[in-house]
Each structure stands twice: as structure tokens, then as C-alpha cells.
Amino acid sequence: QAGDVLNPSRLLLTAKGERLARVVEQLFAEVEPSDSGVAWSLEPHWKWNPRKKSPKERMSVTAFSKYLACPFRYYLQRVIGMNEPEPERVEWNHRDFGNVIHEVLENWGRDEVLRDSADAAEISKWLEQSLDELGSRHFGEELPLAVSLQVESMKLRLGWFAEEQAKIRAEGWRIVEVEKDFELEISGVIVSGQIDRIEQHDDGRVRVLDYKSSKGAKDVVREHQRKYRLDPPAHLRAKEVMAPGGAIWTNLQVPFYADAFGKVDEIGYFAVGQDETNVKITPWDDFGEEEKESARRCAEWIVGQVQQEIFWPPAEKVAYDEFEDLAYGRELAEAFAEKGGLV
């Protein structure tokens, strides 16, 4: 109906009374996954039993959001190295898409002359040429059709970025460093990361930014904290994961940047989204020492959990589940041996 193939046509709803009720119930009934009744998901000897491995004494800043999302999926991906294979892929996936934009912006930011330019056309031309060269290195001179479309989409984004960058430079902000490596020691574990972009204003203010290439410009606070109406997932009920204001930490990346850099006047995202309105800086306006200290307490708790090898139970739902195929339509906990085979 109305061009949406998922909505039933009104012609199916012409019945009346009890018959209409039965039709509606049938049309909108929850469809059980086709594999949900397979025997292996119920028989213990058919359940997955991953190998046991102790975690390393190093973590990346992005690892913390993985643990906060789901401890068991963190173990599968970050400790024993399980990842979803894509042998027949002939285009960039969503992660590649972001990485490519990121690499182009990094290369541009390392050019100390060009990054100081306030000429949008000059910036845009350089970014487009860099993107074309990168595409050729990956796929050769003849790009697959899907990649060609992705490249054109990226060029639009980078063109809008160039316009925004020219305005930022005219306002007095100057890039002083890109991809700055840092290390922090948290409870005996080395945490490493990279700050995408460090700027300084003509008046001396310092700003730290992280590039984001999702479709829309995301709110920094919502990307790092979440409020639950009901009880949070079982693995997020420790007091250490509580953020100021009653929310729960879901990501610690930006607080880590502030912790590593020291005195920062402004911090946030530089969004490079899918349309012109979503290419902009989105700052964390109220970020301060309270947030920084709270995030470090949460990080110390996560390090303790990982070092004690506490990876169970898995979260019932995650935003993007790379391991859903292992569950065959059931919850991940049902598809694995007792406590994930980690007992």
C-alpha cells in the first residue's frame, strides 16, 4: 500500500466483524524464524563451544563500547578473533565506507599547507583526486559499478565537507595535528587510540574532534550514554557504569580523548553525513571533569571484568549483530554451551 511493500493492501481488509479480526491477526502475527525449531538449538551436544583464551593486557578505545554492548560478543570478536566472513564482496561495506572517507581526510590533514586553506574549491579538488587514487588502488582502474556509485556518494560528502572546512578556517580554527596516537594506563592495562583531529583557535582555545560518516549527524551524548525506562541489561547493572545524570555509559571514546589530551576546551564529532545538513560539527556542550572522572571509573570496571574473564551473559539485543547466524533465530545464549563454554 502507498508504495510500501511491507504494508498490506486495504483490499485484504474488506471483511467485517469476526472475520476481519481473524484476517488482521493473521496479517500482523509475528513470524517465527524458519530455523527456530531445528533440533541442534535444543540439544546440548549441538551447541557452540568456543575455545578458551585469556585476554591480552592491551585494549583499544573502541573495545570498551563493544564490552558495554555485549560482554560475550566482545569475547568472540575481540578475544578469540571471530568475525563474519565476506568472501564474495565486491563493494565497500558500511565499515569500509567510513574507513575510506577517514583515510582521505587523514591524508588531507597531513598536508600542512592544504589543511590551512580556506578555499573550498581547492580543498574539494584535492579530496576528490585522493579518493579516485584510493579507489584505483583497491579495485584497479575499472571500478565495479557498486563501488563507482559509492565513490560518487563520497565525493558529494567530501564536497560539503570542503565547504564546511573553509568556513571553520575562516572562523579562526586551525588544524594542528591529525591521527595523534596516545596510550593510557588503566588498572594495569594499556589502552591505545588515535585522536582524529586536534584544532586550535586564534584565541588559544583547543578543540578535539572525531570524524563520523554515518548517514546523519549523531548527538555525541546519545552516542555515549543511554537512559533506560526499565531495568538495563544484566551486564549493565553495576554502579560503575552509571554516568552523571542517571544515564548509563555505552561508549567511552570521546572521554578517553579528553583524558589523553589533557586540557580541552571543546570536544565532539565532525559529522560527514549523507546530505549537506548532516556535514557539521556536533559538540559535547556540557562535557567536563565530572564526565571524564565518571568515564574513567567505568573504564576501570570494564578492565577488571575483562581481566577476570567475565564475559557472560550476552545481551539479548544489540544494534548490529555479527553473530546472529550462529543463533539460527534464537537468542545467542541458547545457541552456546553453558555460560558460552567458558566455565
N, C-alpha and C positions, 0 to 999 in steps of 0.2 A: 504494500500500500504506500502511496506517495513516494514511490521510488525506492523504498526501503524493503529489501528482500526478506528482512527478518520479521517484519510486521505482517500478520495475517490479513488477507483481503476481507473487506466488510461483507463480501458475498458469502463468506463462511459463517457469518454471524446473523443470518436472516431468520434462524429458528427462534422459537419463543418458549418461555416457561422453563420446565424441567429439561427439555431437550437442549435449549440454549445453554443452560448451566453445564450440561454434560460436555457440549462442544467446547465451551470456554475452558473447562477443566482439562480436557484432552490437549487443546492447543497450547496451553500455558503450563502444562505439567513439566516438572524437572526431568530431564532425560538422563538416565543413569549411563555412565560411560560404558561403552561396549565391552571393555576388558574387565569390568568391575567384578565379574563373577568367576574369573579364572581361578583354578584351584591353587596355583602356587602362592597367591597372595594370602592364603589361609593356612597353608601347610608350612611349619617351621623350617623343614629342610629345603624349601624352595625360596626362602627369604635371603636377601642380600646380606653378605657378611664381609664388610670391607676390611682390608688389612689394618693392623695396628701400627701406628707410627707416632713418635713423640714430636711435638712442635719444635721448630728452631727458636733460638734465642734472639731472633730479629723479626720485626714486623714492619709492614708499610703502613702509612697513614690510612690508606683505603681499606686495610684489613679490618679495622675497627668497626666500620659500618657493616661489613659482612657478618661479623660476630653478633652485632646488635640485631641484625635482620634474622639470623638463624644460626645458633652455635653448631648444629650438626652439618648444615650445608657449608659452613665455614670449614669444618674439619675435612669434608670431602674435597673441597676445592683448594683450600689454602695449605692444608697439612699433607694430604696424600696425593694432591695434584690431579684430581678428576676434573675433566672439562668435556663439554659437549663437542663431538667431532663434527666438522662440516666439510667432508671430502669433495662434494660436488659444487661447492660455492664458486660462482663466477662473478660475484659482485661484492662490494663492501657491505658488511653488516652494520648495525647501528653503532657498535663499538668502534669498528674501523672508521666509520664516517666521522665520528668525533675525533679520533686519533689523527686522521688526515688533516682536518681543519687545524687541530692543535699543532701539528708539525709545521704546517705552512706559517702559522702565526709565530711559532718559536723561531723559525729561520728568519722571518722578517724582523723580529725583535732583537736578534743578534747583530743586525746591521745597524751600527751606532749612528750612522748618518741618516739612513732612511727612516728609522724609528722616531727621529726628531722632526720629521716633516709634518707640516700642517696642510699639505696639498693632497686632497682626497683622490684626485685622478692619478697622481704619481704613486700613491700607496696601493690603489686598486690594481693598477697595471702590473706592479711588481708581484702582488699576491696571486693574480691570475697566471702569470708566467710560471711562478713557483709551483702552483697547483698542477699545471699542464706537465711540467717536468716530473713531478712526483707520480702522476698517473702513468706516464710513459715508463717510468722505472718499474712500476708494479705490473703493468699489463702489456707493455710494448706500444708501438706507435698506433696500432689499430685497437682502440678500446672496445670492449664488449658494449652492446647497446645500453645495458642497465648501468654500467659504470659511466658511460657518456652522459646519461641523464643525471646521475649523481654529481658528476663534475659540474654540470651547468647549474644545478641547485646550489652547490658550494660556492660557485662564482657569484651568484646573487647575494648570498650571505656575506661573502668577503667584500663585495662592493658596498653593502650597507655598513659593514664594519669600518671600511676606509673612511666613509663619511663621518661616522661617529668618532673615529680616532682623530680626524682632523679637527673636529670641534673640541675634543678633550685637550689636544695640544694647544689650541688657541686659548683655552681657559687657563693655561699655565701649568698643566700636568706634564711631566717629562718621565719617560721610562728610564730607569737607572739600572735595572737588571732583569733578566728573564731566566726561567728554569733554574732557580737557585737551589742547590742541594742543601739539605740540612739533616741533622741527626739529633734526636733527643733520647735521654736515658730515662726510662720509666720502670721503676721496680726491678732494675737489673737487666731489662730488655732494651735493646737499641731499636728505636722507631725512626724510620727514614722516610723522606719525602722530597718533593720539589715544589717550590713556590712558582707559579706560572709567570707572575708579573709583579714587579715592585716599581712604584712610581713615587716621585717627589714633586711637590708643587713649588712654584716660585717663592711662596711664603714659608717654605720649610716643612709643611705637612707631608706625612708619609702615608701611602695607600698600598695595600696588598690585595691583589685580585686573582681569582681563579677562573679560567676560561670554561664556559659551559656551552655545549652545542645542541642541547635538547630543543624541541620544537618551540616551546615557549620560554620566556624569561622566568626562571623559577625564583620563588621567595627564599632567601638564604636561611631565615629562621626555620621555616617549614621543612626545609631540606635537612635540617639538623635536629629538630625537636618535634615531638608529636604529643598531643593530648588525647587521652583515651576516655571515652564516656564511661565505659565499663572497665573491668579488670584488664590490664595489659597481658600479653602472652606470658606464659610461666617463666621464661628466662629473663623477663624484664621487670621482675618484681623486687629486685634488690634496691635498697635506698640509694646506693651509689650511682644508679643510672638516672636519678631524678635531676632535672635541670631547674634553674631558677624559675619561679612562677608555676611550678607544678607539672610541667611537661616532662617527657622522657627523652633522653638523648637517643638519636637514631644515627647520628653521624658526628664525627669529631674532626673532620678535615680542616675546616677553617679555623677553629680554635687552636689546632696544632700549629698552623701557620703563624698565628699571633704569638703563641708560646715560643716558637723557634726564633722569630724575628726580633722579639722584644717590644720596644715601644712602637705602636702602630696607631695612627690617628683615625684611619678608615680601613675597613676590610669588607670584602664581599665578592660578588661574581661579576664577570664581564660576559653577558649572555650574547651568543652569536646564533640567534634563533632563525626560524623558517620564514619570517617576514620582517619588514623594516621596523615595525613597532616592538619587536622582540629582540632587537640588537641594541643593547644598552647595559649600563652598569646598574646592578641591583645591590645596594649596600646593606650591611647589617647595622642599622642605625644605633641600637642601644647596646652594642657589644662592649663589654668592659671586663674589669678584673674578676667580678663575680662569675661571669660566664666562663672565663678562662680557668679559674680555680675549680669550678664545678666539672668542667670537661676533663681536667686532669684527674680528678677523683674517679670519674667514670673510666678513664683510660687505665688507671692503676687497677681497678676492679677487673676489667677485661683481661689485662695481662695476667693477673692472678688466676682467673678462670682458665685461661689457655694453658698456663704452666702447670696447673693442677689437672689438666686434660679433662675439663668438664665441658662436654660438647652435646649433652643430651638434656632435655628433649628438643626435637626440632620444632620450629614454628609451623603452625598449621598452614599459614598462608604467607607468601612473600610476593613482592611486586613483580619480579620476573624469576621464574623457577627453571633453572637449567637442568634440574634433576627430576622433573615431573614424569619423564618417560620411564624412570625406574620404578615409579609407584603404580603404573598402569591404572590410573583413575582413582586410586585410593590415596589416603594421607600417607606421607612419606614414612612415618613411624611404623605403619602396618607392613611396609614392604621390606623392612630390615629386621635382622635378628634382634634379640632383646638388647635394649639400650644401644642400638646400632652396631652390635657386635663388639662394643668397646669394654664390656665387663670382663 
